[in-house]
Amino acid sequence: MKDLYLIAVIAGESVALPTNQIDSVVKVRESVPVPSAAPFISGLFALRSRVLTLIDCQYFVTGEPVDLVPGQPAIVVNIGGCSYGLLVDEVLDVIQIRSQAIPLPGQLPAGWSEIGHALLQVNDDTYLLIDPEYLVNPATRRAA
């Protein structure tokens, strides 16, 4: 179903991610730092005999890395044939949103406008639609 979205919390705000780009949601117990990695890379973690790169979603919004809390949720996405974990504050729900995407308004703070793709509205709630590809490789979007 293409209208399904995972609702998560990043930096205290509820956001939506398309479920067609999500493999699973896991709890990360620990990660291993990667020397000289980009500041948005929180580390590496093991998942079912694989090693995944853990992306700190909060970094894109606040510019500050978040400290991993054991058991913190990560959304596993597959981008370009590789799996990544997107570290979020919380995962709330999976919901169906059939409304049309609303273009981003100009007054969003810089971090949110960079990771956001559009706005989605369901009932009285509005969610920022997040582009997982940008979180994995922000240079690609900036170059485009």
PASEBA-1860 file (N, C-alpha, C; in nm, 3 decimals):
! residues 144
1> MKDLYLIA> 0.084/-0.117/0.000/0.000/0.000/0.000/0.089/0.124/0.000 ~ 0.078/0.203/-0.103/0.166/0.318/-0.117/0.129/0.435/-0.027 ~ 0.013/0.431/0.037/-0.031/0.540/0.124/0.005/0.519/0.270 ~ 0.088/0.419/0.300/0.126/0.392/0.438/0.254/0.467/0.475 ~ 0.252/0.528/0.593/0.367/0.604/0.641/0.396/0.566/0.785 ~ 0.525/0.557/0.817/0.569/0.534/0.953/0.583/0.671/1.018 ~ 0.520/0.688/1.133/0.528/0.814/1.207/0.633/0.797/1.316 ~ 0.732/0.884/1.314/0.842/0.878/1.411/0.865/1.017/1.468
9> VIAGESVA> 0.950/1.024/1.569/0.983/1.152/1.631/1.133/1.176/1.613 ~ 1.164/1.292/1.557/1.303/1.336/1.541/1.314/1.472/1.608 ~ 1.408/1.487/1.699/1.430/1.614/1.770/1.299/1.668/1.828 ~ 1.215/1.578/1.880/1.092/1.618/1.945/0.974/1.645/1.854 ~ 0.991/1.631/1.723/0.883/1.659/1.627/0.841/1.532/1.554 ~ 0.712/1.517/1.532/0.659/1.400/1.459/0.680/1.418/1.309 ~ 0.731/1.314/1.246/0.758/1.315/1.102/0.703/1.187/1.040 ~ 0.690/1.187/0.907/0.640/1.070/0.835/0.746/1.022/0.737
17> LPTNQIDS> 0.762/0.890/0.728/0.851/0.829/0.630/0.770/0.727/0.551 ~ 0.786/0.724/0.418/0.712/0.626/0.338/0.754/0.484/0.373 ~ 0.657/0.396/0.397/0.690/0.260/0.438/0.751/0.178/0.326 ~ 0.733/0.220/0.201/0.793/0.143/0.091/0.945/0.152/0.091 ~ 1.003/0.241/0.171/1.149/0.253/0.181/1.201/0.193/0.313 ~ 1.112/0.136/0.393/1.150/0.087/0.525/1.152/-0.065/0.527 ~ 1.261/-0.122/0.578/1.272/-0.266/0.594/1.217/-0.311/0.730 ~ 1.255/-0.238/0.836/1.212/-0.276/0.970/1.241/-0.162/1.067
25> VVKVRESV> 1.197/-0.182/1.190/1.230/-0.091/1.300/1.294/-0.178/1.407 ~ 1.410/-0.136/1.455/1.483/-0.213/1.554/1.523/-0.124/1.671 ~ 1.563/-0.188/1.779/1.617/-0.115/1.894/1.768/-0.137/1.895 ~ 1.841/-0.028/1.900/1.987/-0.035/1.898/2.038/-0.035/2.041 ~ 2.112/-0.138/2.075/2.168/-0.147/2.211/2.299/-0.071/2.223 ~ 2.382/-0.083/2.120/2.510/-0.014/2.122/2.559/0.005/1.980 ~ 2.647/0.103/1.964/2.709/0.125/1.834/2.858/0.147/1.855 ~ 2.931/0.126/1.749/3.076/0.143/1.751/3.108/0.269/1.671
33> PVPSAAPF> 3.181/0.364/1.731/3.215/0.487/1.658/3.300/0.458/1.534 ~ 3.286/0.545/1.434/3.365/0.534/1.312/3.459/0.655/1.307 ~ 3.589/0.632/1.322/3.683/0.745/1.319/3.677/0.820/1.186 ~ 3.683/0.951/1.193/3.686/1.040/1.076/3.560/1.032/0.990 ~ 3.450/0.982/1.045/3.324/0.975/0.969/3.256/1.112/0.970 ~ 3.164/1.131/0.878/3.084/1.253/0.874/3.011/1.268/1.008 ~ 2.984/1.391/1.050/2.925/1.411/1.183/2.784/1.353/1.199 ~ 2.714/1.326/1.091/2.580/1.269/1.102/2.582/1.117/1.115
41> ISGLFALR> 2.701/1.055/1.108/2.713/0.911/1.126/2.742/0.883/1.274 ~ 2.646/0.819/1.339/2.655/0.791/1.481/2.747/0.673/1.511 ~ 2.761/0.582/1.416/2.847/0.466/1.434/2.799/0.349/1.353 ~ 2.845/0.231/1.389/2.805/0.106/1.325/2.737/0.019/1.429 ~ 2.638/-0.060/1.384/2.574/-0.153/1.476/2.543/-0.283/1.405 ~ 2.535/-0.390/1.483/2.510/-0.523/1.428/2.360/-0.551/1.426 ~ 2.316/-0.607/1.314/2.176/-0.646/1.299/2.170/-0.774/1.218 ~ 2.127/-0.881/1.282/2.110/-1.010/1.214/2.231/-1.047/1.127
49> SRVLTLID> 2.345/-1.051/1.187/2.471/-1.090/1.122/2.516/-0.992/1.013 ~ 2.465/-0.870/1.016/2.510/-0.764/0.924/2.556/-0.646/1.006 ~ 2.640/-0.564/0.946/2.684/-0.440/1.010/2.622/-0.325/0.932 ~ 2.548/-0.239/1.002/2.480/-0.127/0.939/2.536/0.005/0.990 ~ 2.535/0.104/0.905/2.572/0.239/0.945/2.453/0.303/1.013 ~ 2.477/0.365/1.127/2.372/0.430/1.204/2.377/0.581/1.179 ~ 2.268/0.635/1.125/2.260/0.776/1.089/2.186/0.851/1.201 ~ 2.244/0.959/1.250/2.184/1.042/1.355/2.092/1.145/1.290
57> CQYFVTGE> 1.961/1.118/1.289/1.865/1.207/1.224/1.857/1.344/1.293 ~ 1.875/1.346/1.424/1.868/1.473/1.496/1.976/1.570/1.451 ~ 2.091/1.518/1.412/2.202/1.603/1.371/2.162/1.696/1.256 ~ 2.080/1.646/1.164/2.040/1.727/1.049/1.954/1.846/1.090 ~ 1.882/1.834/1.201/1.792/1.939/1.245/1.860/2.036/1.341 ~ 1.935/1.984/1.436/1.993/2.069/1.541/2.140/2.101/1.520 ~ 2.209/2.021/1.438/2.352/2.038/1.422/2.433/1.978/1.536 ~ 2.364/1.917/1.631/2.428/1.855/1.746/2.403/1.704/1.743
65> PVDLVPGQ> 2.508/1.624/1.762/2.487/1.478/1.766/2.412/1.438/1.893 ~ 2.336/1.331/1.883/2.263/1.278/1.997/2.342/1.160/2.054 ~ 2.340/1.146/2.185/2.402/1.030/2.248/2.305/0.913/2.241 ~ 2.353/0.801/2.194/2.269/0.682/2.183/2.230/0.633/2.321 ~ 2.100/0.613/2.339/2.047/0.553/2.461/2.020/0.407/2.429 ~ 2.077/0.312/2.506/2.052/0.171/2.475/1.902/0.142/2.463 ~ 1.865/0.078/2.352/1.724/0.049/2.325/1.656/0.155/2.241 ~ 1.732/0.255/2.198/1.675/0.362/2.114/1.636/0.305/1.978
73> PAIVVNIG> 1.522/0.346/1.923/1.479/0.289/1.796/1.557/0.344/1.675 ~ 1.573/0.257/1.578/1.631/0.295/1.449/1.542/0.236/1.340 ~ 1.521/0.314/1.238/1.441/0.271/1.123/1.539/0.221/1.018 ~ 1.527/0.095/0.982/1.619/0.035/0.884/1.563/0.059/0.744 ~ 1.643/0.126/0.663/1.604/0.156/0.525/1.707/0.097/0.430 ~ 1.664/0.071/0.308/1.754/0.021/0.205/1.766/0.129/0.099 ~ 1.885/0.185/0.085/1.912/0.292/-0.011/2.028/0.247/-0.099 ~ 2.005/0.240/-0.228/2.111/0.202/-0.321/2.166/0.064/-0.296
81> GCSYGLLV> 2.083/-0.028/-0.248/2.128/-0.165/-0.223/2.199/-0.186/-0.091 ~ 2.211/-0.081/-0.009/2.274/-0.092/0.122/2.172/-0.058/0.231 ~ 2.183/-0.123/0.346/2.093/-0.097/0.457/2.158/-0.001/0.556 ~ 2.076/0.088/0.610/2.118/0.188/0.707/2.016/0.192/0.820 ~ 2.060/0.233/0.937/1.970/0.256/1.049/1.957/0.405/1.073 ~ 1.834/0.455/1.071/1.808/0.596/1.097/1.768/0.610/1.243 ~ 1.855/0.666/1.324/1.833/0.679/1.467/1.729/0.788/1.493 ~ 1.620/0.752/1.560/1.512/0.847/1.590/1.485/0.845/1.741
89> DEVLDVIQ> 1.409/0.945/1.788/1.373/0.951/1.930/1.274/0.841/1.965 ~ 1.177/0.822/1.875/1.066/0.732/1.905/0.996/0.695/1.774 ~ 0.936/0.579/1.771/0.850/0.538/1.661/0.709/0.529/1.718 ~ 0.615/0.601/1.654/0.480/0.612/1.710/0.380/0.516/1.648 ~ 0.377/0.508/1.514/0.269/0.435/1.451/0.297/0.419/1.302 ~ 0.215/0.337/1.238/0.209/0.329/1.092/0.066/0.365/1.057 ~ 0.050/0.468/0.973/-0.084/0.513/0.938/-0.099/0.529/0.788 ~ -0.222/0.527/0.744/-0.252/0.549/0.603/-0.285/0.697/0.585
97> IRSQAIPL> -0.219/0.761/0.491/-0.244/0.902/0.460/-0.272/0.910/0.311 ~ -0.394/0.943/0.278/-0.433/0.950/0.137/-0.434/1.092/0.082 ~ -0.414/1.189/0.169/-0.418/1.328/0.122/-0.296/1.359/0.036 ~ -0.311/1.457/-0.048/-0.201/1.502/-0.133/-0.093/1.569/-0.049 ~ 0.029/1.554/-0.090/0.141/1.621/-0.023/0.130/1.771/-0.046 ~ 0.160/1.847/0.058/0.156/1.993/0.052/0.300/2.042/0.039 ~ 0.328/2.134/-0.055/0.465/2.186/-0.067/0.511/2.250/0.065 ~ 0.640/2.245/0.088/0.696/2.302/0.211/0.679/2.453/0.213
105> PGQLPAGW> 0.637/2.508/0.326/0.630/2.654/0.337/0.771/2.711/0.353 ~ 0.788/2.835/0.319/0.920/2.899/0.326/0.968/2.925/0.467 ~ 0.882/2.920/0.567/0.922/2.959/0.702/0.973/2.844/0.789 ~ 0.996/2.727/0.734/1.051/2.617/0.814/1.196/2.648/0.850 ~ 1.237/2.612/0.971/1.379/2.629/1.006/1.468/2.549/0.911 ~ 1.590/2.595/0.892/1.680/2.539/0.791/1.695/2.388/0.799 ~ 1.719/2.332/0.916/1.738/2.188/0.927/1.617/2.110/0.881 ~ 1.499/2.154/0.919/1.376/2.085/0.880/1.351/2.097/0.731
113> SEIGHALL> 1.376/2.214/0.675/1.349/2.231/0.532/1.447/2.149/0.446 ~ 1.565/2.119/0.500/1.660/2.037/0.424/1.623/1.890/0.424 ~ 1.575/1.837/0.537/1.542/1.694/0.541/1.400/1.667/0.494 ~ 1.316/1.771/0.493/1.177/1.752/0.454/1.157/1.753/0.304 ~ 1.058/1.680/0.263/1.024/1.670/0.121/0.893/1.743/0.093 ~ 0.798/1.734/0.187/0.666/1.797/0.176/0.597/1.782/0.311 ~ 0.475/1.832/0.320/0.393/1.815/0.439/0.277/1.721/0.406 ~ 0.240/1.639/0.502/0.125/1.551/0.489/0.029/1.582/0.601
121> QVNDDTYL> -0.099/1.589/0.569/-0.198/1.621/0.671/-0.300/1.509/0.680 ~ -0.328/1.468/0.804/-0.431/1.369/0.832/-0.507/1.418/0.955 ~ -0.636/1.435/0.938/-0.721/1.491/1.043/-0.663/1.626/1.086 ~ -0.633/1.642/1.214/-0.577/1.768/1.263/-0.425/1.767/1.275 ~ -0.362/1.658/1.233/-0.217/1.644/1.246/-0.148/1.670/1.113 ~ -0.035/1.739/1.121/0.048/1.764/1.003/0.186/1.705/1.029 ~ 0.236/1.630/0.931/0.366/1.564/0.944/0.459/1.610/0.833 ~ 0.584/1.627/0.867/0.686/1.656/0.767/0.726/1.524/0.703
129> LIDPEYLV> 0.715/1.516/0.572/0.754/1.396/0.499/0.905/1.398/0.481 ~ 0.970/1.297/0.536/1.116/1.289/0.535/1.164/1.204/0.419 ~ 1.272/1.247/0.358/1.335/1.175/0.249/1.452/1.093/0.305 ~ 1.435/0.961/0.324/1.543/0.879/0.381/1.671/0.884/0.299 ~ 1.661/0.899/0.167/1.783/0.905/0.084/1.870/1.024/0.122 ~ 1.808/1.137/0.152/1.885/1.255/0.191/1.957/1.231/0.323 ~ 1.892/1.162/0.416/1.955/1.136/0.546/2.078/1.047/0.531 ~ 2.075/0.958/0.434/2.188/0.867/0.412/2.301/0.939/0.338
137> NPATRRAA> 2.266/1.022/0.242/2.368/1.090/0.162/2.324/1.233/0.132 ~ 2.343/1.327/0.227/2.297/1.464/0.207/2.367/1.535/0.092 ~ 2.488/1.495/0.055/2.559/1.561/-0.054/2.486/1.540/-0.187 ~ 2.419/1.429/-0.203/2.346/1.401/-0.327/2.236/1.504/-0.348 ~ 2.160/1.532/-0.242/2.050/1.628/-0.257/2.104/1.769/-0.276 ~ 2.209/1.806/-0.205/2.264/1.940/-0.220/2.317/1.959/-0.362 ~ 2.376/1.855/-0.419/2.430/1.864/-0.555/2.319/1.878/-0.658 ~ 2.205/1.816/-0.631/2.092/1.823/-0.724/2.033/1.961/-0.719
END
